[in-house]
Amino acid sequence: MQDSILQISRITKESKMGLGNKMSEENPEMREMAARICRDYLHGVWKHVTAENIILKRISGGLSNWLYNVQLPDETVPIRGEPRQVLLRLYGQIHGERALEGLITESVIFTLLSERRLGPKLHGIFPGGRIEEYIPARPLLTKELADPTLSCMIAEKMAQIHCMQVPISKEPTWLWDTMAKWLDTTRDILENIEDIDVRHLKNVNMIRIIDLDHEIKWFR
């Protein structure tokens, strides 16, 4: 497994330098690493996968991580309830103590959410990333996020998560710092906006009448 960790570190570093094809699902080195990780952490027929027979697909959307959908060969049949496909998450480069602390916190929370069935199942975790349940889905569209029914469903799930007792710092700063930055950005946009698309005029006016400072203070 140490070889896989070193391999992840090397090829992700090369990719950040502009060699993105190193992380391509077509790259033999990438395929070998994915197969090795799956053999090490998954059970059943996954113990016999190779770089040549796995189905590997790069998934877009990761901000700092590399995401892949790894599938068993079409002719392979699971024998002990193992998944046919998984999500392989490889962490990007990590710089600084804060980044490492955030990564540890994320791993703890993800594990707890998995155990309590509030998130994807965790199949394996290693220093360079983790193997998760693959959920065939798509992100919500902007117009869907504005749907009150969906917003309420999301809020209920978030409330369940926020009520959990978790062994992490209870004095977070990232959220408040981020909200303060967003508030400054919102003010700047609203003060300098000129021509407003008629389709967005209603939303802009609604934002203008909300006391965002008061809302943030209440939230804290």
Contacts in CASP RR format, 6 or more apart in sequence:
PFRMAT RR
TARGET T0000
AUTHOR 0000-0000-0000
METHOD contacts of the structure
MODEL  1
MQDSILQISRITKESKMGLGNKMSEENPEMREMAARICRDYLHGVWKHVT
AENIILKRISGGLSNWLYNVQLPDETVPIRGEPRQVLLRLYGQIHGERAL
EGLITESVIFTLLSERRLGPKLHGIFPGGRIEEYIPARPLLTKELADPTL
SCMIAEKMAQIHCMQVPISKEPTWLWDTMAKWLDTTRDILENIEDIDVRH
LKNVNMIRIIDLDHEIKWFR
1 40 0 8 1.000
1 126 0 8 1.000
3 36 0 8 1.000
4 33 0 8 1.000
4 36 0 8 1.000
4 37 0 8 1.000
4 40 0 8 1.000
4 126 0 8 1.000
4 128 0 8 1.000
5 126 0 8 1.000
5 127 0 8 1.000
5 128 0 8 1.000
7 29 0 8 1.000
7 33 0 8 1.000
8 33 0 8 1.000
8 90 0 8 1.000
8 91 0 8 1.000
8 128 0 8 1.000
8 129 0 8 1.000
9 128 0 8 1.000
11 22 0 8 1.000
11 23 0 8 1.000
11 29 0 8 1.000
11 30 0 8 1.000
11 33 0 8 1.000
12 23 0 8 1.000
12 66 0 8 1.000
12 90 0 8 1.000
12 91 0 8 1.000
12 92 0 8 1.000
12 93 0 8 1.000
13 93 0 8 1.000
14 20 0 8 1.000
14 22 0 8 1.000
15 22 0 8 1.000
15 23 0 8 1.000
15 66 0 8 1.000
16 92 0 8 1.000
16 93 0 8 1.000
21 27 0 8 1.000
22 29 0 8 1.000
22 30 0 8 1.000
23 30 0 8 1.000
23 58 0 8 1.000
23 66 0 8 1.000
24 30 0 8 1.000
24 58 0 8 1.000
25 31 0 8 1.000
25 56 0 8 1.000
25 57 0 8 1.000
25 58 0 8 1.000
25 68 0 8 1.000
28 51 0 8 1.000
30 56 0 8 1.000
31 51 0 8 1.000
31 52 0 8 1.000
31 54 0 8 1.000
31 56 0 8 1.000
32 51 0 8 1.000
34 51 0 8 1.000
34 54 0 8 1.000
34 56 0 8 1.000
34 68 0 8 1.000
34 70 0 8 1.000
34 88 0 8 1.000
35 49 0 8 1.000
35 50 0 8 1.000
35 51 0 8 1.000
35 54 0 8 1.000
37 88 0 8 1.000
37 126 0 8 1.000
37 131 0 8 1.000
38 46 0 8 1.000
38 49 0 8 1.000
38 54 0 8 1.000
38 70 0 8 1.000
38 86 0 8 1.000
38 88 0 8 1.000
38 131 0 8 1.000
39 46 0 8 1.000
39 47 0 8 1.000
39 48 0 8 1.000
39 49 0 8 1.000
40 126 0 8 1.000
41 123 0 8 1.000
41 124 0 8 1.000
41 126 0 8 1.000
41 131 0 8 1.000
42 82 0 8 1.000
42 83 0 8 1.000
42 86 0 8 1.000
42 123 0 8 1.000
42 124 0 8 1.000
42 131 0 8 1.000
43 80 0 8 1.000
43 82 0 8 1.000
44 78 0 8 1.000
44 79 0 8 1.000
44 80 0 8 1.000
44 82 0 8 1.000
45 72 0 8 1.000
45 76 0 8 1.000
45 77 0 8 1.000
45 78 0 8 1.000
45 79 0 8 1.000
45 82 0 8 1.000
46 72 0 8 1.000
46 82 0 8 1.000
49 72 0 8 1.000
49 73 0 8 1.000
49 76 0 8 1.000
53 73 0 8 1.000
53 76 0 8 1.000
54 70 0 8 1.000
54 71 0 8 1.000
54 72 0 8 1.000
54 73 0 8 1.000
55 69 0 8 1.000
55 70 0 8 1.000
55 71 0 8 1.000
55 72 0 8 1.000
55 73 0 8 1.000
55 74 0 8 1.000
55 85 0 8 1.000
56 68 0 8 1.000
56 69 0 8 1.000
56 70 0 8 1.000
56 71 0 8 1.000
57 68 0 8 1.000
57 69 0 8 1.000
57 71 0 8 1.000
58 66 0 8 1.000
58 67 0 8 1.000
58 68 0 8 1.000
59 67 0 8 1.000
59 68 0 8 1.000
59 69 0 8 1.000
59 87 0 8 1.000
60 67 0 8 1.000
61 67 0 8 1.000
64 91 0 8 1.000
64 92 0 8 1.000
64 93 0 8 1.000
65 89 0 8 1.000
65 90 0 8 1.000
65 91 0 8 1.000
65 92 0 8 1.000
65 129 0 8 1.000
66 89 0 8 1.000
66 90 0 8 1.000
66 92 0 8 1.000
67 87 0 8 1.000
67 88 0 8 1.000
67 89 0 8 1.000
67 90 0 8 1.000
68 87 0 8 1.000
68 88 0 8 1.000
68 90 0 8 1.000
69 85 0 8 1.000
69 86 0 8 1.000
69 87 0 8 1.000
69 88 0 8 1.000
69 134 0 8 1.000
70 85 0 8 1.000
70 86 0 8 1.000
70 87 0 8 1.000
70 88 0 8 1.000
71 84 0 8 1.000
71 85 0 8 1.000
72 78 0 8 1.000
72 84 0 8 1.000
72 85 0 8 1.000
78 84 0 8 1.000
83 123 0 8 1.000
83 133 0 8 1.000
83 134 0 8 1.000
85 134 0 8 1.000
86 123 0 8 1.000
86 131 0 8 1.000
86 132 0 8 1.000
86 133 0 8 1.000
86 134 0 8 1.000
87 120 0 8 1.000
87 131 0 8 1.000
87 132 0 8 1.000
87 133 0 8 1.000
87 134 0 8 1.000
87 135 0 8 1.000
88 131 0 8 1.000
89 129 0 8 1.000
89 130 0 8 1.000
89 131 0 8 1.000
89 132 0 8 1.000
90 128 0 8 1.000
90 129 0 8 1.000
91 103 0 8 1.000
91 128 0 8 1.000
91 129 0 8 1.000
94 100 0 8 1.000
94 103 0 8 1.000
105 168 0 8 1.000
105 169 0 8 1.000
107 125 0 8 1.000
107 130 0 8 1.000
108 166 0 8 1.000
108 167 0 8 1.000
108 168 0 8 1.000
109 166 0 8 1.000
109 168 0 8 1.000
110 119 0 8 1.000
110 122 0 8 1.000
110 130 0 8 1.000
110 132 0 8 1.000
111 122 0 8 1.000
111 125 0 8 1.000
112 164 0 8 1.000
112 166 0 8 1.000
113 119 0 8 1.000
113 161 0 8 1.000
114 120 0 8 1.000
114 121 0 8 1.000
114 122 0 8 1.000
114 133 0 8 1.000
115 122 0 8 1.000
116 164 0 8 1.000
118 157 0 8 1.000
118 160 0 8 1.000
118 161 0 8 1.000
118 164 0 8 1.000
120 132 0 8 1.000
120 133 0 8 1.000
120 134 0 8 1.000
120 135 0 8 1.000
121 132 0 8 1.000
121 133 0 8 1.000
122 130 0 8 1.000
122 131 0 8 1.000
122 132 0 8 1.000
122 133 0 8 1.000
123 130 0 8 1.000
123 131 0 8 1.000
123 132 0 8 1.000
123 133 0 8 1.000
124 130 0 8 1.000
124 131 0 8 1.000
125 131 0 8 1.000
140 150 0 8 1.000
144 150 0 8 1.000
145 151 0 8 1.000
176 216 0 8 1.000
176 220 0 8 1.000
179 216 0 8 1.000
179 219 0 8 1.000
180 216 0 8 1.000
183 212 0 8 1.000
183 213 0 8 1.000
183 216 0 8 1.000
186 207 0 8 1.000
186 212 0 8 1.000
190 204 0 8 1.000
190 207 0 8 1.000
190 208 0 8 1.000
193 204 0 8 1.000
196 204 0 8 1.000
END
